[in-house]
């Protein structure tokens, strides 16, 4: 597990700096400090390596479900914004997802997955009375996901993402009143600082899950 993680972290650094086409297996090997055999044991090709980095955006950074599903949507957006600035794995995933040639390689599944997750949360939010009657969860999920992506692209181009959490917070300030019941809106937390809180929660959850997996491996090996 540690070797696989080291390879993915090195690959994320290289993909984030160079993109998929310019990245080389040699540079990943150099940064990871592993043998070619170890890398190919886990990832048989550069495409598989990119797939691994993309998959990490869904595995790492989870959070405890919220009573308010609308808050969960907000936390997902702000937590991802914070992690995009501080975690090369997430930053690399964003770059890979948006590269034109990557759509040809992997299709649009990753973009669709984010829309689907958001739509499910909006459906749950509507089911418990958090959304205004006219709100269509599917349409709102598409708009919110597309707007989030547009904000992060602008932030990357104009400030190197230095203002990303502030811009995402502003996005929610503009969009949430159009879908949220006023009483729910008044209780939502969507300030820029919320991103760090959510990301830290995700880090702790991931660390606990990794420790549990390692403990299980030790028990299995000793059995």
N, C-alpha and C positions, 0 to 999 in steps of 0.2 A: 504493500500500500504506500509506503514512504517513497519507494522508487518511482512508482507511477505518479505520485503527487509531484515529485521533483521534476519529472519529465514534463508534466502538464504546466507547471509554473514557468519552466524555462521556455516552453513553446509559446505560452501566453505572452511572455516578454518579447519574443522574437516576432510573433504575429502582430502584436500591438505596434511595434516599431516599424515593421517592414511590409505588413500585409501578407496575404497568402502567397501570391506569386513570387515575391522576392525572398521570402523566408526559405532557409535551407535546413535540411536535417543536420548537416554538419555543425551549424551554429547552435542548434538546439542541444546537440550532444555536448558541445563545449560548455555551454552554460549549465546544463544539468549535471555534468560530471559523471556520466554513466557510459557504459559501452554501447556500441551499436546493437549488439545482441540483446541487451536489456531493453533498449528502446523498441526494437522490432518485436520483442516478446509481447509488449503491451499494445503497440501501435504499428501495424504492418506497413503503413504508408503515411505520407504527409497529409493526405486527405483524412485518414483515420485520426491523426493527431489533431487536426483542426476540428473534426467531429467531437473529439474528447473535450477540447476547450469549450466548444459551443454547448455541450451537454452540461458542463459545470455550472452554467448560469442558472440552471434549474435546481441543481443539487445543493449548492452552497448558498447560504444566506436566507434560509427559511425563517419563518417567524411563527409564534404561537397564534392560533386563530383568534380574532377579535370578536367581541360581542356585536360590535357594529361592523358590518361587512363593507360599508362605505369607508370606514376608517382603515380597513384592511387594504382597500384599493389605494388609498392615500399612502399608507405605510409602504406598500409594495413599490410605488413610484418614487417616493423620497429615499427609501432604503437603497434602491437600485442606483439612484443618482449619486448618493454618497459613495457607494461601493465602486461606481464607475470611475470616480476620481482617485480612489485609494487602493483599488484591487486590480492589478494588471489582468487577471483572469476575466473579470467583467468587462474591462475596457477592451481587451482583445476580442471578446465575444461580440461586442457592439461593432467593432471594425469589420470582423468577419461577416457578420449578419448583413451589413450594408454594402459590402463590396459586390459589384455587379457580377463578377465571375463566380462568386460564391453562390449566388442564386442559381446559376447554371449547374453548379456541382451538387448543391444540397436542396435546391428548390426553395419554396417559401414556407416550409414547415415551421421554422423557428419564429418567424413573424406571426404566423397564424396561431401558434401556441400561446403567445402573449395575449393576443386578442381573445382567444378562447378562455384563458384563465380570468381575464378581466370581465368578460361577459358572464361567466359563472358567478363571480362575486356580485356583479350588478343584479343578477337574477335573485340571488339570496337576499341582497339588500332590499329589493322590491318586495320580495315575499314577506319580509318582516317590517314593511311600512316605512322604509328609509327614503324611498324615492318618490318624486311627484307622480301623480297618476298618468301623465302623458308620456313618461319616459320609456323608451324602448331599450332594454338592456343590450341587445345586439348592436344597435346603431350607436349607442353611447360608448360601448366598449371599443368600437372601431375608431370613433372620433378621439377618445381619450388616448388610445394607444398611438394613433397617428400623430396627435399633438405632442405627446411626450417625446416621440422620436424626433419630430421637427425641432423641438426646444433643445434637445441634447446635441443635435447637429449644429444648430446656430451657436450654442454655447461653446462647442468644440472649435468652431471656425473663428469666433470672435474673441474668446477669452481662454482658449485651451481648457475649457470646462471649469475654470476657477469659480464661476458664478452659478454652477449648475443647480445646486440645491435651492439657491435663491430664485432662479428662473422657474424651476419646477413648482416651488411654493407659489409663485405668482400665477403659474398656469392653473393650479387648483383654485386659487382665489377667484379667477375669472370664470372657470367652468363649473365649479361645484354648485353655485347658487342656481344654475339652470336646471339641475336635476335633483337636488337634495331637499327634503322637507325642512322648512326653516328651523324647527325644534332640533332636528338632527344636525343640521349645518352648524348651529351655535355650539355644539359639543365636540365637533371635529378638531383635531390638532393637525395643522398642516404648515407650521412654521418651518423654516429651513433647518433648524436645529433637530427636528424630528428625524431627519435622515440618519444622523449619527446614532441616535438611540436605537433605531430599528436595526441598523447594520451591526451594532454591538450585540444586540440580542441574537441576531443570526449567527454571528461569530461564535458565541457561547454555545448555541445549539449545535453547530457543526462540530465544534471541538468535543462536545459531549458524545455526539454520535460516533466520531472517529475513535475516541477512547473506548467506547463500548465495543466497536468492531474489532479493535486490536485485542481487547480482553477476550472476546469470543474466539479469536484466532489462537490465542495462547492456550485457552482451555481445550480447543480442538486438537492442537498440536500435542498436548500432554496426555490426551485421552488414549 
